[in-house]
Amino acid sequence: MGNDNFFKKYQFTIILLAIMVAITLWVFSTGRANMEGAPQLNSGLIIVLAIIGMAAGCLGGWIGTGGCSVMLPILHFWLGFPAPLAVGTTLFAVIFTAISGGYGHLVRGNLDRRAVMYLGGFGIFGVLLGSWLFTFLAVHSELLGFILGLVFLWPSIRMIKEGLAKSKLGAGKEGNSIQGSAAGLGLFGALVGTLTGIVGLGGGYALVPGLIYLFGAPVYVTMGTSLATMIPMAVVGGSIKLIQGFVVLGAALVMAGGTIVGAQIGAATIKMFKPSTLKLIFGIYFLYVAIKFIGNYLGIPVW
């Protein structure tokens, strides 16, 4: 009976993970896993990538993001992936994180379908624009790194501020819908989509605070809506990056499998941590990443 309940509860996750494993094995068996210019995947690196994916998935479960902000800087700074490949590989990996997390919130009713339609629909147009701009930035990896550093400043400052204030994101807001005009939601979605296409971050870092502070959205609905909105943007953006040749497919799939597992761990353990503590810890980490990206651009080495 216990095994039956477990399978029923995690049926979608198990099926998605099985599909991921099958695709990953096929990619490795056909020699499509590696890419020139990126570190070659060996058993040690594969294990590291899986752990990175799990950590990113846990973060997504804890604070409602896709985990890109963990995967991207680690790929670039500590594993030696060039910035354009780190961007593309990360965005492709988050497709499966968003599908897993978004589905989980859908079946629990923790999302606003109307908001998802406008945010995701207009977000796709933003992704197309951002992906076009990315082709110009890809040949200037240092400038791309500088832009990434500026983007990381926003979530780091927000999270440190809320962590020090012991703020509960969206506390006191109730309801199961997000108020806001179609034009407002569409414009916000297009802006986030453009950033997604340029910097390869799924958009949760902007969607979560934006929906809460700009549209007064309830926190649980915000988390689900954010992840569901990331699905079309990540699918379109990740697919474009794959076609453009900026995705190390083997690395992306291994991390994606890790994020699927990590997201469930995060969801199951979220009540073990104080939200303010998590925000402060990850806020400091994101600030360090931002300083490192910007420092590299300015020629100032940051360890």
C-alpha positions as CSV (number, residue, x, y, z in Angstrom):
1,M,0.0,0.0,0.0
2,G,2.8,2.4,0.9
3,N,4.6,1.8,-2.4
4,D,1.3,2.3,-4.3
5,N,0.8,5.7,-2.5
6,F,4.4,6.7,-3.3
7,F,4.0,5.9,-7.0
8,K,0.7,7.7,-7.2
9,K,2.1,10.8,-5.5
10,Y,5.2,11.0,-7.7
11,Q,3.9,9.3,-10.8
12,F,4.4,12.2,-13.1
13,T,7.9,12.8,-11.7
14,I,8.9,9.2,-12.1
15,I,7.7,9.0,-15.7
16,L,9.4,12.3,-16.5
17,L,12.7,11.1,-14.9
18,A,12.5,7.8,-16.8
19,I,12.1,9.7,-20.1
20,M,15.0,11.8,-19.2
21,V,17.2,8.8,-18.4
22,A,16.3,7.2,-21.7
23,I,17.0,10.3,-23.7
24,T,20.3,10.9,-21.9
25,L,21.5,7.3,-22.6
26,W,20.6,7.7,-26.2
27,V,22.5,11.0,-26.5
28,F,25.6,9.5,-24.9
29,S,25.4,6.3,-27.0
30,T,25.2,8.3,-30.3
31,G,28.1,10.6,-29.4
32,R,26.0,13.8,-29.2
33,A,26.8,14.4,-25.5
34,N,30.0,16.4,-25.9
35,M,30.8,19.6,-27.8
36,E,34.0,21.2,-29.0
37,G,35.1,24.0,-26.8
38,A,33.5,22.6,-23.6
39,P,34.9,20.2,-21.0
40,Q,34.6,16.6,-22.1
41,L,32.2,14.6,-20.0
42,N,33.7,11.8,-18.0
43,S,32.2,9.8,-15.1
44,G,33.5,12.3,-12.5
45,L,32.1,15.3,-14.3
46,I,28.8,13.6,-14.9
47,I,28.4,12.9,-11.1
48,V,29.3,16.6,-10.4
49,L,26.7,17.8,-12.9
50,A,24.0,15.6,-11.4
51,I,24.8,17.0,-7.9
52,I,24.7,20.5,-9.3
53,G,21.3,19.8,-10.8
54,M,19.9,18.4,-7.6
55,A,21.2,21.5,-5.7
56,A,19.5,23.7,-8.3
57,G,16.3,21.7,-8.0
58,C,16.3,22.0,-4.2
59,L,16.7,25.8,-4.5
60,G,13.8,25.9,-6.9
61,G,11.6,24.0,-4.4
62,W,12.7,26.3,-1.6
63,I,12.3,29.7,-3.1
64,G,10.3,29.2,-6.3
65,T,12.9,29.5,-9.1
66,G,14.2,27.2,-11.8
67,G,17.7,26.9,-10.4
68,C,19.5,28.6,-13.3
69,S,21.1,31.0,-10.9
70,V,23.0,28.0,-9.4
71,M,23.8,26.1,-12.5
72,L,25.0,28.9,-14.8
73,P,27.8,30.4,-12.6
74,I,29.1,27.0,-11.5
75,L,29.3,25.8,-15.2
76,H,31.2,28.9,-16.2
77,F,33.5,29.7,-13.3
78,W,34.3,26.4,-11.8
79,L,33.8,23.8,-14.6
80,G,35.2,25.9,-17.4
81,F,32.3,26.2,-19.8
82,P,32.5,29.3,-22.0
83,A,29.8,31.9,-21.0
84,P,27.7,31.4,-24.2
85,L,27.7,27.6,-23.7
86,A,26.9,28.0,-20.0
87,V,23.9,30.2,-20.9
88,G,22.5,27.8,-23.5
89,T,23.1,24.6,-21.5
90,T,21.5,26.1,-18.4
91,L,18.4,27.3,-20.2
92,F,17.9,24.0,-22.0
93,A,18.2,22.1,-18.6
94,V,15.6,24.3,-16.9
95,I,12.9,23.2,-19.5
96,F,12.5,19.9,-17.5
97,T,12.7,21.6,-14.1
98,A,9.8,24.0,-15.1
99,I,7.7,21.1,-16.5
100,S,8.1,19.1,-13.3
101,G,7.5,22.0,-10.9
102,G,4.8,23.6,-13.0
103,Y,2.8,20.3,-13.3
104,G,3.1,19.8,-9.5
105,H,1.5,23.2,-8.9
106,L,-1.1,22.7,-11.6
107,V,-2.5,19.6,-10.0
108,R,-2.6,21.4,-6.6
109,G,-4.3,24.5,-8.1
110,N,-1.4,26.7,-7.1
111,L,-1.3,28.8,-10.3
112,D,-3.4,31.3,-12.2
113,R,-4.0,30.0,-15.7
114,R,-5.0,33.4,-17.0
115,A,-1.8,35.0,-15.8
116,V,0.2,32.1,-17.2
117,M,-1.4,32.6,-20.6
118,Y,-0.5,36.3,-20.8
119,L,2.9,36.0,-19.2
120,G,4.0,32.9,-21.1
121,G,2.4,34.0,-24.4
122,F,4.0,37.4,-24.6
123,G,7.1,35.9,-22.9
124,I,7.7,33.8,-26.0
125,F,7.9,36.9,-28.2
126,G,10.4,38.3,-25.7
127,V,12.5,35.1,-25.8
128,L,12.6,35.4,-29.6
129,L,13.9,38.9,-29.4
130,G,16.4,38.1,-26.6
131,S,17.7,35.1,-28.5
132,W,18.3,37.3,-31.5
133,L,20.2,39.7,-29.4
134,F,22.1,36.8,-27.9
135,T,23.7,36.0,-31.2
136,F,25.5,39.3,-31.2
137,L,26.5,39.0,-27.6
138,A,27.8,35.5,-27.9
139,V,30.9,36.6,-29.8
140,H,31.6,39.1,-26.9
141,S,31.6,36.7,-24.0
142,E,33.1,39.3,-21.6
143,L,30.3,41.7,-22.3
144,L,27.8,38.9,-21.9
145,G,29.4,38.1,-18.5
146,F,29.0,41.8,-17.5
147,I,25.3,41.7,-18.4
148,L,24.9,38.5,-16.4
149,G,26.6,40.2,-13.4
150,L,24.2,43.1,-13.6
151,V,21.2,40.7,-13.8
152,F,22.5,38.7,-10.7
153,L,22.6,42.0,-8.7
154,W,18.8,42.2,-8.6
155,P,18.0,38.9,-6.9
156,S,21.0,39.2,-4.6
157,I,20.0,42.6,-3.2
158,R,16.4,41.6,-2.9
159,M,17.1,38.3,-1.1
160,I,19.7,39.8,1.3
161,K,17.3,42.6,2.2
162,E,14.4,40.2,2.9
163,G,16.7,37.8,4.7
164,L,18.0,40.4,7.1
165,A,14.5,41.8,7.6
166,K,13.3,38.2,8.2
167,S,10.6,39.0,5.7
168,K,8.1,36.3,4.6
169,L,7.6,36.8,0.9
170,G,4.0,37.7,0.2
171,A,3.0,37.1,3.8
172,G,-0.6,38.1,4.5
173,K,-1.8,37.9,0.8
174,E,-4.6,35.4,0.2
175,G,-6.6,34.2,-2.7
176,N,-6.1,32.0,-5.7
177,S,-5.8,34.5,-8.6
178,I,-3.4,37.3,-9.8
179,Q,-4.9,40.7,-10.4
180,G,-3.6,42.7,-13.3
181,S,-4.6,43.8,-16.8
182,A,-3.8,41.7,-19.8
183,A,-1.5,44.5,-21.1
184,G,0.4,44.7,-17.8
185,L,0.9,41.0,-17.5
186,G,1.9,40.7,-21.2
187,L,4.4,43.6,-21.0
188,F,6.0,42.1,-17.9
189,G,6.1,38.6,-19.5
190,A,7.7,40.1,-22.6
191,L,10.4,41.8,-20.6
192,V,11.2,38.7,-18.6
193,G,11.2,36.6,-21.8
194,T,13.7,39.0,-23.4
195,L,16.1,38.7,-20.5
196,T,15.6,34.9,-20.6
197,G,16.7,34.8,-24.3
198,I,19.7,37.0,-23.6
199,V,21.1,35.6,-20.3
200,G,19.7,32.1,-20.2
201,L,18.1,32.4,-16.7
202,G,14.7,30.8,-16.6
203,G,13.0,34.0,-15.3
204,G,12.0,32.9,-11.8
205,Y,14.4,35.5,-10.2
206,A,12.2,38.2,-11.8
207,L,8.8,36.6,-12.0
208,V,8.5,35.8,-8.3
209,P,9.2,39.3,-6.9
210,G,7.5,41.0,-9.9
211,L,4.2,39.2,-9.5
212,I,4.2,39.7,-5.7
213,Y,5.3,43.3,-5.6
214,L,3.9,44.7,-8.9
215,F,0.7,42.7,-9.1
216,G,0.0,41.8,-5.4
217,A,-0.1,38.1,-6.1
218,P,-0.6,35.5,-3.3
219,V,2.7,33.7,-2.6
220,Y,1.7,30.1,-3.4
221,V,0.0,31.1,-6.6
222,T,3.0,33.1,-7.5
223,M,5.4,30.1,-7.1
224,G,3.2,27.9,-9.4
225,T,2.5,30.6,-11.9
226,S,6.2,31.5,-12.1
227,L,7.2,27.9,-12.8
228,A,4.4,27.3,-15.3
229,T,5.3,30.5,-17.1
230,M,8.8,29.4,-17.4
231,I,7.8,26.3,-19.4
232,P,7.0,28.0,-22.8
233,M,9.8,30.5,-22.4
234,A,12.4,27.8,-21.5
235,V,11.2,25.4,-24.3
236,V,11.4,28.1,-26.9
237,G,14.6,29.7,-25.6
238,G,16.3,26.3,-24.9
239,S,15.4,25.0,-28.3
240,I,16.7,28.1,-30.1
241,K,20.0,27.8,-28.1
242,L,20.2,24.1,-29.1
243,I,19.7,25.0,-32.8
244,Q,22.2,27.8,-32.5
245,G,24.8,25.4,-31.2
246,F,25.1,26.8,-27.6
247,V,23.9,23.7,-25.7
248,V,26.2,21.0,-24.4
249,L,23.5,18.4,-24.6
250,G,25.0,15.7,-22.4
251,A,25.6,18.2,-19.6
252,A,22.2,19.8,-19.9
253,L,20.4,16.4,-19.7
254,V,22.4,15.2,-16.7
255,M,21.7,18.4,-14.8
256,A,18.0,18.3,-15.9
257,G,17.7,14.9,-14.4
258,G,19.2,16.1,-11.2
259,T,16.9,19.1,-11.0
260,I,13.8,16.9,-11.3
261,V,14.9,14.9,-8.2
262,G,16.1,18.0,-6.4
263,A,12.8,19.8,-6.9
264,Q,11.0,17.1,-5.1
265,I,13.5,17.1,-2.3
266,G,13.1,20.9,-2.0
267,A,9.4,20.7,-1.9
268,A,9.5,18.0,0.7
269,T,12.0,19.8,3.0
270,I,10.9,23.4,2.6
271,K,9.4,23.6,6.0
272,M,12.7,22.5,7.7
273,F,14.2,25.9,6.9
274,K,13.3,29.5,7.7
275,P,12.7,31.4,4.5
276,S,14.6,34.4,5.7
277,T,17.7,32.2,6.4
278,L,17.6,30.7,2.9
279,K,17.2,34.0,1.2
280,L,20.1,35.5,3.1
281,I,22.4,32.6,2.3
282,F,21.6,32.5,-1.4
283,G,21.4,36.3,-1.6
284,I,25.1,36.5,-0.5
285,Y,26.0,33.7,-3.0
286,F,24.3,35.6,-5.8
287,L,26.0,38.8,-4.8
288,Y,29.4,37.0,-5.0
289,V,28.5,35.7,-8.5
290,A,27.5,39.2,-9.6
291,I,30.7,40.7,-8.3
292,K,32.7,37.9,-10.0
293,F,31.1,38.4,-13.4
294,I,31.5,42.2,-13.2
295,G,35.0,42.0,-11.9
296,N,36.0,39.7,-14.8
297,Y,34.7,42.3,-17.3
298,L,36.6,45.1,-15.6
299,G,39.8,43.1,-15.4
300,I,39.6,42.8,-11.6
301,P,40.2,39.1,-10.6
302,V,37.7,37.9,-7.9
303,W,38.6,34.5,-6.5
